[in-house]
Amino acid sequence: MDITVESLETPALTKAQLAELLFEKIGLNKRESKDMIDAFFDLISDTLVGGADVKISGFGNFQIRTKAPRPGRNPRTGETIPIQARRVVTFHASHKLKEQIQEDGCTIPALQD
């Protein structure tokens, strides 16, 4: 199944657009498509919040990383302020995705030169 995002008005792909693609390409009804997309992202979110990594074969890995506290600076006043320790999500693209990006280039018209 070949799914392209060339018809998008902006360079962002939204959950609503993903649900619409499921409706058009697979034939699920609109409610089922929306529920499937929501369940997919809820599962990823819940897994990450629980502290586990999410690995999607051929796409990439989402990982939770704990950042240590560090000194920061208010750019407006120059005042030194402490930045608290926090957890952040990182994404690392798979080699397969990186190769596809290099081979195919940009297919979203708004991002092309």
C-alpha positions, -999 to 999 in steps of 0.1 A, spaced: 0 0 0 15 33 -11 4 62 11 17 97 2 12 130 19 16 152 -11 -19 167 -7 -13 181 27 -15 219 30 11 220 58 42 200 64 25 184 94 7 150 93 -22 151 118 -40 123 136 -71 134 117 -53 130 84 -40 95 94 -76 85 103 -88 98 69 -61 77 52 -72 46 70 -108 53 59 -98 59 23 -71 32 18 -83 3 41 -121 9 41 -126 12 78 -154 36 87 -144 70 100 -152 62 137 -131 30 135 -103 48 119 -102 75 145 -105 50 173 -76 29 159 -53 60 156 -62 71 191 -56 36 205 -22 35 187 -10 68 201 -24 60 236 -5 28 236 28 45 227 21 73 253 12 49 281 43 27 273 66 57 274 50 71 306 56 37 322 93 41 315 97 15 286 111 22 252 89 19 221 105 3 191 87 3 157 105 -19 133 115 -1 101 106 33 116 125 40 148 128 40 185 112 63 211 131 64 244 127 81 277 158 99 288 163 115 323 181 149 321 201 159 351 195 193 368 217 221 355 222 258 357 203 279 332 200 315 323 170 338 317 178 352 283 159 384 290 175 393 323 207 372 323 198 359 357 210 324 365 182 300 373 182 263 381 167 239 356 152 209 374 158 173 365 132 160 340 123 132 317 122 138 280 113 116 250 139 111 222 134 96 188 160 78 168 151 69 132 159 34 120 185 29 93 157 18 70 138 51 75 170 71 71 178 54 38 142 60 25 146 97 34 179 99 15 166 80 -15 132 96 -19 139 131 -8 112 154 2 77 146 -11 58 173 7 56 203 -17 58 229 11 92 216 21 108 214 -13 131 241 -25 
